[in-house]
Amino acid sequence: MKKDLGETVTLQTYRRSCGFFGKVGERYLIYAYKLSDNSGLTTNGCTRTRYLANADEDLKEFEEKGEKPLKVYR
């Protein structure tokens, strides 16, 4: 399910298996999901999260399905 989350999003990740360690200033296509206690969102390196520059295949598939990005955060 896709949802506009507002202007700021806090994305939690963990330094365990499949951790995701984004870098400030880099742009990503992030696949996130709700935490089981509904306290926020999380992602990890086992999802399709990737540098935006490497996400052409995903973006093309979204476009073909008529999906558009909900929000671009900078």
PDB file of N, CA, C and O in Angstrom, chain B, residues numbered from 101:
ATOM      1  N   MET B 101       0.853  -1.168   0.000  1.00  0.00           N
ATOM      2  CA  MET B 101       0.000   0.000   0.000  1.00  0.00           C
ATOM      3  C   MET B 101       0.891   1.221   0.000  1.00  0.00           C
ATOM      4  O   MET B 101       1.879   1.270   0.732  1.00  0.00           O
ATOM      5  N   LYS B 102       0.563   2.182  -0.791  1.00  0.00           N
ATOM      6  CA  LYS B 102       1.350   3.393  -0.802  1.00  0.00           C
ATOM      7  C   LYS B 102       0.567   4.493  -0.130  1.00  0.00           C
ATOM      8  O   LYS B 102      -0.658   4.559  -0.237  1.00  0.00           O
ATOM      9  N   LYS B 103       1.292   5.365   0.571  1.00  0.00           N
ATOM     10  CA  LYS B 103       0.638   6.400   1.355  1.00  0.00           C
ATOM     11  C   LYS B 103       1.567   7.599   1.480  1.00  0.00           C
ATOM     12  O   LYS B 103       2.767   7.437   1.700  1.00  0.00           O
ATOM     13  N   ASP B 104       1.019   8.797   1.340  1.00  0.00           N
ATOM     14  CA  ASP B 104       1.794  10.016   1.543  1.00  0.00           C
ATOM     15  C   ASP B 104       1.983  10.196   3.043  1.00  0.00           C
ATOM     16  O   ASP B 104       1.010  10.255   3.796  1.00  0.00           O
ATOM     17  N   LEU B 105       3.228  10.281   3.470  1.00  0.00           N
ATOM     18  CA  LEU B 105       3.540  10.323   4.890  1.00  0.00           C
ATOM     19  C   LEU B 105       3.841  11.714   5.410  1.00  0.00           C
ATOM     20  O   LEU B 105       4.236  11.858   6.567  1.00  0.00           O
ATOM     21  N   GLY B 106       3.668  12.742   4.594  1.00  0.00           N
ATOM     22  CA  GLY B 106       3.930  14.097   5.057  1.00  0.00           C
ATOM     23  C   GLY B 106       5.307  14.575   4.661  1.00  0.00           C
ATOM     24  O   GLY B 106       5.950  14.002   3.782  1.00  0.00           O
ATOM     25  N   GLU B 107       5.754  15.630   5.315  1.00  0.00           N
ATOM     26  CA  GLU B 107       7.011  16.270   4.947  1.00  0.00           C
ATOM     27  C   GLU B 107       8.250  15.558   5.490  1.00  0.00           C
ATOM     28  O   GLU B 107       9.308  15.603   4.863  1.00  0.00           O
ATOM     29  N   THR B 108       8.135  14.905   6.640  1.00  0.00           N
ATOM     30  CA  THR B 108       9.285  14.260   7.261  1.00  0.00           C
ATOM     31  C   THR B 108       8.956  12.808   7.561  1.00  0.00           C
ATOM     32  O   THR B 108       7.870  12.490   8.046  1.00  0.00           O
ATOM     33  N   VAL B 109       9.896  11.945   7.271  1.00  0.00           N
ATOM     34  CA  VAL B 109       9.737  10.531   7.565  1.00  0.00           C
ATOM     35  C   VAL B 109      10.950  10.061   8.342  1.00  0.00           C
ATOM     36  O   VAL B 109      12.085  10.324   7.945  1.00  0.00           O
ATOM     37  N   THR B 110      10.718   9.366   9.449  1.00  0.00           N
ATOM     38  CA  THR B 110      11.800   8.729  10.177  1.00  0.00           C
ATOM     39  C   THR B 110      11.785   7.267   9.802  1.00  0.00           C
ATOM     40  O   THR B 110      10.787   6.572   9.995  1.00  0.00           O
ATOM     41  N   LEU B 111      12.882   6.813   9.271  1.00  0.00           N
ATOM     42  CA  LEU B 111      12.996   5.447   8.793  1.00  0.00           C
ATOM     43  C   LEU B 111      13.981   4.721   9.692  1.00  0.00           C
ATOM     44  O   LEU B 111      15.148   5.106   9.775  1.00  0.00           O
ATOM     45  N   GLN B 112      13.524   3.680  10.360  1.00  0.00           N
ATOM     46  CA  GLN B 112      14.382   2.930  11.271  1.00  0.00           C
ATOM     47  C   GLN B 112      15.008   1.753  10.550  1.00  0.00           C
ATOM     48  O   GLN B 112      14.368   1.092   9.731  1.00  0.00           O
ATOM     49  N   THR B 113      16.244   1.507  10.861  1.00  0.00           N
ATOM     50  CA  THR B 113      16.924   0.319  10.369  1.00  0.00           C
ATOM     51  C   THR B 113      17.857  -0.152  11.473  1.00  0.00           C
ATOM     52  O   THR B 113      18.103   0.573  12.437  1.00  0.00           O
ATOM     53  N   TYR B 114      18.359  -1.331  11.337  1.00  0.00           N
ATOM     54  CA  TYR B 114      19.144  -1.938  12.402  1.00  0.00           C
ATOM     55  C   TYR B 114      20.475  -2.414  11.865  1.00  0.00           C
ATOM     56  O   TYR B 114      20.586  -2.740  10.683  1.00  0.00           O
ATOM     57  N   ARG B 115      21.480  -2.458  12.710  1.00  0.00           N
ATOM     58  CA  ARG B 115      22.820  -2.898  12.316  1.00  0.00           C
ATOM     59  C   ARG B 115      22.970  -4.411  12.427  1.00  0.00           C
ATOM     60  O   ARG B 115      24.028  -4.914  12.806  1.00  0.00           O
ATOM     61  N   ARG B 116      21.919  -5.118  12.100  1.00  0.00           N
ATOM     62  CA  ARG B 116      21.975  -6.576  12.075  1.00  0.00           C
ATOM     63  C   ARG B 116      21.936  -7.028  10.628  1.00  0.00           C
ATOM     64  O   ARG B 116      22.152  -6.233   9.713  1.00  0.00           O
ATOM     65  N   SER B 117      21.666  -8.271  10.432  1.00  0.00           N
ATOM     66  CA  SER B 117      21.640  -8.803   9.069  1.00  0.00           C
ATOM     67  C   SER B 117      20.763  -7.941   8.168  1.00  0.00           C
ATOM     68  O   SER B 117      19.688  -7.489   8.564  1.00  0.00           O
ATOM     69  N   CYS B 118      21.230  -7.733   6.990  1.00  0.00           N
ATOM     70  CA  CYS B 118      20.512  -6.976   5.964  1.00  0.00           C
ATOM     71  C   CYS B 118      20.288  -5.507   6.339  1.00  0.00           C
ATOM     72  O   CYS B 118      19.337  -4.898   5.848  1.00  0.00           O
ATOM     73  N   GLY B 119      21.110  -4.936   7.169  1.00  0.00           N
ATOM     74  CA  GLY B 119      20.968  -3.527   7.528  1.00  0.00           C
ATOM     75  C   GLY B 119      21.060  -2.630   6.303  1.00  0.00           C
ATOM     76  O   GLY B 119      21.685  -2.990   5.306  1.00  0.00           O
ATOM     77  N   PHE B 120      20.447  -1.485   6.381  1.00  0.00           N
ATOM     78  CA  PHE B 120      20.495  -0.495   5.302  1.00  0.00           C
ATOM     79  C   PHE B 120      21.156   0.743   5.873  1.00  0.00           C
ATOM     80  O   PHE B 120      20.652   1.312   6.841  1.00  0.00           O
ATOM     81  N   PHE B 121      22.259   1.170   5.307  1.00  0.00           N
ATOM     82  CA  PHE B 121      23.000   2.308   5.823  1.00  0.00           C
ATOM     83  C   PHE B 121      23.081   3.383   4.753  1.00  0.00           C
ATOM     84  O   PHE B 121      24.081   3.494   4.044  1.00  0.00           O
ATOM     85  N   GLY B 122      22.014   4.178   4.643  1.00  0.00           N
ATOM     86  CA  GLY B 122      21.969   5.246   3.660  1.00  0.00           C
ATOM     87  C   GLY B 122      22.982   6.324   3.975  1.00  0.00           C
ATOM     88  O   GLY B 122      23.415   6.469   5.118  1.00  0.00           O
ATOM     89  N   LYS B 123      23.354   7.069   2.968  1.00  0.00           N
ATOM     90  CA  LYS B 123      24.324   8.147   3.120  1.00  0.00           C
ATOM     91  C   LYS B 123      23.639   9.485   2.890  1.00  0.00           C
ATOM     92  O   LYS B 123      22.837   9.630   1.966  1.00  0.00           O
ATOM     93  N   VAL B 124      23.954  10.457   3.727  1.00  0.00           N
ATOM     94  CA  VAL B 124      23.413  11.803   3.591  1.00  0.00           C
ATOM     95  C   VAL B 124      23.778  12.342   2.215  1.00  0.00           C
ATOM     96  O   VAL B 124      24.923  12.232   1.775  1.00  0.00           O
ATOM     97  N   GLY B 125      22.801  12.922   1.547  1.00  0.00           N
ATOM     98  CA  GLY B 125      23.037  13.510   0.237  1.00  0.00           C
ATOM     99  C   GLY B 125      22.791  12.570  -0.930  1.00  0.00           C
ATOM    100  O   GLY B 125      22.694  13.018  -2.072  1.00  0.00           O
ATOM    101  N   GLU B 126      22.689  11.279  -0.665  1.00  0.00           N
ATOM    102  CA  GLU B 126      22.400  10.311  -1.722  1.00  0.00           C
ATOM    103  C   GLU B 126      20.889  10.200  -1.906  1.00  0.00           C
ATOM    104  O   GLU B 126      20.126  10.467  -0.978  1.00  0.00           O
ATOM    105  N   ARG B 127      20.466   9.812  -3.089  1.00  0.00           N
ATOM    106  CA  ARG B 127      19.032   9.651  -3.375  1.00  0.00           C
ATOM    107  C   ARG B 127      18.733   8.177  -3.569  1.00  0.00           C
ATOM    108  O   ARG B 127      19.485   7.459  -4.227  1.00  0.00           O
ATOM    109  N   TYR B 128      17.622   7.731  -2.985  1.00  0.00           N
ATOM    110  CA  TYR B 128      17.255   6.322  -2.978  1.00  0.00           C
ATOM    111  C   TYR B 128      15.793   6.139  -3.371  1.00  0.00           C
ATOM    112  O   TYR B 128      14.962   7.026  -3.176  1.00  0.00           O
ATOM    113  N   LEU B 129      15.505   4.981  -3.921  1.00  0.00           N
ATOM    114  CA  LEU B 129      14.140   4.491  -4.015  1.00  0.00           C
ATOM    115  C   LEU B 129      14.031   3.533  -2.832  1.00  0.00           C
ATOM    116  O   LEU B 129      14.708   2.505  -2.796  1.00  0.00           O
ATOM    117  N   ILE B 130      13.177   3.871  -1.864  1.00  0.00           N
ATOM    118  CA  ILE B 130      13.117   3.097  -0.624  1.00  0.00           C
ATOM    119  C   ILE B 130      11.832   2.283  -0.568  1.00  0.00           C
ATOM    120  O   ILE B 130      10.730   2.808  -0.729  1.00  0.00           O
ATOM    121  N   TYR B 131      12.003   1.009  -0.338  1.00  0.00           N
ATOM    122  CA  TYR B 131      10.899   0.104  -0.066  1.00  0.00           C
ATOM    123  C   TYR B 131      10.868  -0.064   1.447  1.00  0.00           C
ATOM    124  O   TYR B 131      11.795  -0.625   2.031  1.00  0.00           O
ATOM    125  N   ALA B 132       9.818   0.415   2.073  1.00  0.00           N
ATOM    126  CA  ALA B 132       9.714   0.360   3.529  1.00  0.00           C
ATOM    127  C   ALA B 132       8.422  -0.316   3.926  1.00  0.00           C
ATOM    128  O   ALA B 132       7.497  -0.443   3.123  1.00  0.00           O
ATOM    129  N   TYR B 133       8.370  -0.741   5.152  1.00  0.00           N
ATOM    130  CA  TYR B 133       7.159  -1.358   5.680  1.00  0.00           C
ATOM    131  C   TYR B 133       6.962  -0.938   7.128  1.00  0.00           C
ATOM    132  O   TYR B 133       7.901  -0.523   7.807  1.00  0.00           O
ATOM    133  N   LYS B 134       5.711  -1.056   7.589  1.00  0.00           N
ATOM    134  CA  LYS B 134       5.373  -0.669   8.956  1.00  0.00           C
ATOM    135  C   LYS B 134       6.015  -1.614   9.950  1.00  0.00           C
ATOM    136  O   LYS B 134       6.092  -2.822   9.723  1.00  0.00           O
ATOM    137  N   LEU B 135       6.479  -1.043  11.066  1.00  0.00           N
ATOM    138  CA  LEU B 135       6.944  -1.870  12.170  1.00  0.00           C
ATOM    139  C   LEU B 135       5.741  -2.567  12.796  1.00  0.00           C
ATOM    140  O   LEU B 135       4.630  -2.040  12.745  1.00  0.00           O
ATOM    141  N   SER B 136       5.941  -3.714  13.372  1.00  0.00           N
ATOM    142  CA  SER B 136       4.830  -4.502  13.905  1.00  0.00           C
ATOM    143  C   SER B 136       4.049  -3.766  14.987  1.00  0.00           C
ATOM    144  O   SER B 136       2.865  -4.040  15.182  1.00  0.00           O
ATOM    145  N   ASP B 137       4.690  -2.834  15.696  1.00  0.00           N
ATOM    146  CA  ASP B 137       3.976  -2.083  16.729  1.00  0.00           C
ATOM    147  C   ASP B 137       3.411  -0.760  16.204  1.00  0.00           C
ATOM    148  O   ASP B 137       2.948   0.075  16.981  1.00  0.00           O
ATOM    149  N   ASN B 138       3.454  -0.575  14.863  1.00  0.00           N
ATOM    150  CA  ASN B 138       2.955   0.638  14.196  1.00  0.00           C
ATOM    151  C   ASN B 138       3.643   1.917  14.652  1.00  0.00           C
ATOM    152  O   ASN B 138       3.064   2.998  14.547  1.00  0.00           O
ATOM    153  N   SER B 139       4.886   1.809  15.164  1.00  0.00           N
ATOM    154  CA  SER B 139       5.602   2.988  15.651  1.00  0.00           C
ATOM    155  C   SER B 139       6.364   3.717  14.542  1.00  0.00           C
ATOM    156  O   SER B 139       6.956   4.766  14.795  1.00  0.00           O
ATOM    157  N   GLY B 140       6.360   3.197  13.363  1.00  0.00           N
ATOM    158  CA  GLY B 140       7.067   3.853  12.270  1.00  0.00           C
ATOM    159  C   GLY B 140       7.328   2.907  11.124  1.00  0.00           C
ATOM    160  O   GLY B 140       6.682   1.868  10.986  1.00  0.00           O
ATOM    161  N   LEU B 141       8.290   3.288  10.305  1.00  0.00           N
ATOM    162  CA  LEU B 141       8.655   2.505   9.130  1.00  0.00           C
ATOM    163  C   LEU B 141      10.066   1.980   9.270  1.00  0.00           C
ATOM    164  O   LEU B 141      10.889   2.552   9.984  1.00  0.00           O
ATOM    165  N   THR B 142      10.337   0.885   8.582  1.00  0.00           N
ATOM    166  CA  THR B 142      11.675   0.334   8.555  1.00  0.00           C
ATOM    167  C   THR B 142      11.974  -0.186   7.155  1.00  0.00           C
ATOM    168  O   THR B 142      11.070  -0.406   6.349  1.00  0.00           O
ATOM    169  N   THR B 143      13.233  -0.372   6.891  1.00  0.00           N
ATOM    170  CA  THR B 143      13.686  -1.003   5.660  1.00  0.00           C
ATOM    171  C   THR B 143      14.966  -1.735   5.996  1.00  0.00           C
ATOM    172  O   THR B 143      15.490  -1.607   7.103  1.00  0.00           O
ATOM    173  N   ASN B 144      15.462  -2.488   5.064  1.00  0.00           N
ATOM    174  CA  ASN B 144      16.747  -3.153   5.269  1.00  0.00           C
ATOM    175  C   ASN B 144      17.340  -3.511   3.918  1.00  0.00           C
ATOM    176  O   ASN B 144      16.699  -3.343   2.880  1.00  0.00           O
ATOM    177  N   GLY B 145      18.550  -3.997   3.944  1.00  0.00           N
ATOM    178  CA  GLY B 145      19.264  -4.330   2.717  1.00  0.00           C
ATOM    179  C   GLY B 145      18.690  -5.511   1.970  1.00  0.00           C
ATOM    180  O   GLY B 145      19.106  -5.784   0.844  1.00  0.00           O
ATOM    181  N   CYS B 146      17.737  -6.224   2.569  1.00  0.00           N
ATOM    182  CA  CYS B 146      17.111  -7.377   1.906  1.00  0.00           C
ATOM    183  C   CYS B 146      15.902  -6.957   1.067  1.00  0.00           C
ATOM    184  O   CYS B 146      15.339  -7.786   0.352  1.00  0.00           O
ATOM    185  N   THR B 147      15.495  -5.695   1.138  1.00  0.00           N
ATOM    186  CA  THR B 147      14.399  -5.200   0.303  1.00  0.00           C
ATOM    187  C   THR B 147      14.987  -4.751  -1.030  1.00  0.00           C
ATOM    188  O   THR B 147      16.189  -4.886  -1.259  1.00  0.00           O
ATOM    189  N   ARG B 148      14.150  -4.223  -1.898  1.00  0.00           N
ATOM    190  CA  ARG B 148      14.639  -3.701  -3.181  1.00  0.00           C
ATOM    191  C   ARG B 148      15.122  -2.259  -3.064  1.00  0.00           C
ATOM    192  O   ARG B 148      15.383  -1.623  -4.085  1.00  0.00           O
ATOM    193  N   THR B 149      15.249  -1.727  -1.859  1.00  0.00           N
ATOM    194  CA  THR B 149      15.783  -0.378  -1.672  1.00  0.00           C
ATOM    195  C   THR B 149      17.120  -0.280  -2.382  1.00  0.00           C
ATOM    196  O   THR B 149      17.972  -1.159  -2.260  1.00  0.00           O
ATOM    197  N   ARG B 150      17.290   0.816  -3.135  1.00  0.00           N
ATOM    198  CA  ARG B 150      18.518   0.968  -3.928  1.00  0.00           C
ATOM    199  C   ARG B 150      18.761   2.435  -4.237  1.00  0.00           C
ATOM    200  O   ARG B 150      17.880   3.279  -4.075  1.00  0.00           O
ATOM    201  N   TYR B 151      19.975   2.719  -4.686  1.00  0.00           N
ATOM    202  CA  TYR B 151      20.263   4.074  -5.151  1.00  0.00           C
ATOM    203  C   TYR B 151      19.279   4.403  -6.264  1.00  0.00           C
ATOM    204  O   TYR B 151      18.989   3.556  -7.109  1.00  0.00           O
ATOM    205  N   LEU B 152      18.772   5.610  -6.268  1.00  0.00           N
ATOM    206  CA  LEU B 152      17.824   6.014  -7.293  1.00  0.00           C
ATOM    207  C   LEU B 152      18.430   5.863  -8.684  1.00  0.00           C
ATOM    208  O   LEU B 152      17.727   5.510  -9.631  1.00  0.00           O
ATOM    209  N   ALA B 153      19.714   6.124  -8.810  1.00  0.00           N
ATOM    210  CA  ALA B 153      20.393   5.996 -10.103  1.00  0.00           C
ATOM    211  C   ALA B 153      20.386   4.552 -10.617  1.00  0.00           C
ATOM    212  O   ALA B 153      20.588   4.322 -11.809  1.00  0.00           O
ATOM    213  N   ASN B 154      20.155   3.583  -9.730  1.00  0.00           N
ATOM    214  CA  ASN B 154      20.134   2.169 -10.115  1.00  0.00           C
ATOM    215  C   ASN B 154      18.723   1.596 -10.118  1.00  0.00           C
ATOM    216  O   ASN B 154      18.552   0.377 -10.147  1.00  0.00           O
ATOM    217  N   ALA B 155      17.715   2.452 -10.087  1.00  0.00           N
ATOM    218  CA  ALA B 155      16.333   1.991  -9.937  1.00  0.00           C
ATOM    219  C   ALA B 155      15.510   2.129 -11.215  1.00  0.00           C
ATOM    220  O   ALA B 155      14.281   2.129 -11.150  1.00  0.00           O
ATOM    221  N   ASP B 156      16.150   2.244 -12.362  1.00  0.00           N
ATOM    222  CA  ASP B 156      15.418   2.447 -13.622  1.00  0.00           C
ATOM    223  C   ASP B 156      14.379   1.361 -13.877  1.00  0.00           C
ATOM    224  O   ASP B 156      13.263   1.663 -14.301  1.00  0.00           O
ATOM    225  N   GLU B 157      14.730   0.109 -13.628  1.00  0.00           N
ATOM    226  CA  GLU B 157      13.811  -1.005 -13.876  1.00  0.00           C
ATOM    227  C   GLU B 157      12.553  -0.869 -13.006  1.00  0.00           C
ATOM    228  O   GLU B 157      11.435  -1.049 -13.490  1.00  0.00           O
ATOM    229  N   ASP B 158      12.744  -0.553 -11.731  1.00  0.00           N
ATOM    230  CA  ASP B 158      11.616  -0.385 -10.814  1.00  0.00           C
ATOM    231  C   ASP B 158      10.750   0.796 -11.233  1.00  0.00           C
ATOM    232  O   ASP B 158       9.525   0.688 -11.291  1.00  0.00           O
ATOM    233  N   LEU B 159      11.389   1.920 -11.522  1.00  0.00           N
ATOM    234  CA  LEU B 159      10.646   3.120 -11.901  1.00  0.00           C
ATOM    235  C   LEU B 159       9.856   2.898 -13.188  1.00  0.00           C
ATOM    236  O   LEU B 159       8.733   3.384 -13.320  1.00  0.00           O
ATOM    237  N   LYS B 160      10.442   2.162 -14.139  1.00  0.00           N
ATOM    238  CA  LYS B 160       9.739   1.850 -15.387  1.00  0.00           C
ATOM    239  C   LYS B 160       8.502   1.000 -15.096  1.00  0.00           C
ATOM    240  O   LYS B 160       7.437   1.225 -15.671  1.00  0.00           O
ATOM    241  N   GLU B 161       8.651   0.022 -14.200  1.00  0.00           N
ATOM    242  CA  GLU B 161       7.506  -0.825 -13.851  1.00  0.00           C
ATOM    243  C   GLU B 161       6.409  -0.004 -13.181  1.00  0.00           C
ATOM    244  O   GLU B 161       5.231  -0.199 -13.481  1.00  0.00           O
ATOM    245  N   PHE B 162       6.770   0.906 -12.282  1.00  0.00           N
ATOM    246  CA  PHE B 162       5.774   1.773 -11.651  1.00  0.00           C
ATOM    247  C   PHE B 162       5.055   2.611 -12.696  1.00  0.00           C
ATOM    248  O   PHE B 162       3.833   2.752 -12.658  1.00  0.00           O
ATOM    249  N   GLU B 163       5.822   3.165 -13.629  1.00  0.00           N
ATOM    250  CA  GLU B 163       5.235   4.009 -14.678  1.00  0.00           C
ATOM    251  C   GLU B 163       4.261   3.205 -15.530  1.00  0.00           C
ATOM    252  O   GLU B 163       3.178   3.687 -15.862  1.00  0.00           O
ATOM    253  N   GLU B 164       4.644   1.980 -15.886  1.00  0.00           N
ATOM    254  CA  GLU B 164       3.773   1.128 -16.696  1.00  0.00           C
ATOM    255  C   GLU B 164       2.459   0.821 -15.984  1.00  0.00           C
ATOM    256  O   GLU B 164       1.430   0.627 -16.632  1.00  0.00           O
ATOM    257  N   LYS B 165       2.493   0.778 -14.666  1.00  0.00           N
ATOM    258  CA  LYS B 165       1.293   0.508 -13.866  1.00  0.00           C
ATOM    259  C   LYS B 165       0.530   1.783 -13.520  1.00  0.00           C
ATOM    260  O   LYS B 165      -0.494   1.733 -12.839  1.00  0.00           O
ATOM    261  N   GLY B 166       1.036   2.938 -13.994  1.00  0.00           N
ATOM    262  CA  GLY B 166       0.375   4.202 -13.717  1.00  0.00           C
ATOM    263  C   GLY B 166       0.678   4.759 -12.335  1.00  0.00           C
ATOM    264  O   GLY B 166      -0.004   5.677 -11.877  1.00  0.00           O
ATOM    265  N   GLU B 167       1.698   4.215 -11.658  1.00  0.00           N
ATOM    266  CA  GLU B 167       2.090   4.677 -10.323  1.00  0.00           C
ATOM    267  C   GLU B 167       3.053   5.848 -10.449  1.00  0.00           C
ATOM    268  O   GLU B 167       3.886   5.894 -11.355  1.00  0.00           O
ATOM    269  N   LYS B 168       2.926   6.778  -9.537  1.00  0.00           N
ATOM    270  CA  LYS B 168       3.842   7.911  -9.489  1.00  0.00           C
ATOM    271  C   LYS B 168       4.404   8.004  -8.080  1.00  0.00           C
ATOM    272  O   LYS B 168       3.748   7.584  -7.126  1.00  0.00           O
ATOM    273  N   PRO B 169       5.605   8.544  -7.934  1.00  0.00           N
ATOM    274  CA  PRO B 169       6.174   8.696  -6.582  1.00  0.00           C
ATOM    275  C   PRO B 169       5.247   9.557  -5.726  1.00  0.00           C
ATOM    276  O   PRO B 169       4.667  10.529  -6.209  1.00  0.00           O
ATOM    277  N   LEU B 170       5.119   9.199  -4.477  1.00  0.00           N
ATOM    278  CA  LEU B 170       4.305   9.972  -3.571  1.00  0.00           C
ATOM    279  C   LEU B 170       5.002  11.240  -3.110  1.00  0.00           C
ATOM    280  O   LEU B 170       4.384  12.299  -3.004  1.00  0.00           O
ATOM    281  N   LYS B 171       6.271  11.124  -2.843  1.00  0.00           N
ATOM    282  CA  LYS B 171       6.993  12.254  -2.290  1.00  0.00           C
ATOM    283  C   LYS B 171       8.468  12.110  -2.624  1.00  0.00           C
ATOM    284  O   LYS B 171       9.021  11.011  -2.589  1.00  0.00           O
ATOM    285  N   VAL B 172       9.082  13.204  -2.939  1.00  0.00           N
ATOM    286  CA  VAL B 172      10.523  13.220  -3.116  1.00  0.00           C
ATOM    287  C   VAL B 172      11.095  14.007  -1.943  1.00  0.00           C
ATOM    288  O   VAL B 172      10.811  15.195  -1.791  1.00  0.00           O
ATOM    289  N   TYR B 173      11.884  13.359  -1.131  1.00  0.00           N
ATOM    290  CA  TYR B 173      12.508  14.011   0.024  1.00  0.00           C
ATOM    291  C   TYR B 173      13.942  14.362  -0.336  1.00  0.00           C
ATOM    292  O   TYR B 173      14.631  13.598  -1.012  1.00  0.00           O
ATOM    293  N   ARG B 174      14.372  15.499   0.111  1.00  0.00           N
ATOM    294  CA  ARG B 174      15.745  15.954  -0.170  1.00  0.00           C
ATOM    295  C   ARG B 174      16.501  16.139   1.108  1.00  0.00           C
ATOM    296  O   ARG B 174      17.672  16.518   1.082  1.00  0.00           O
TER     297      ARG B 174
END
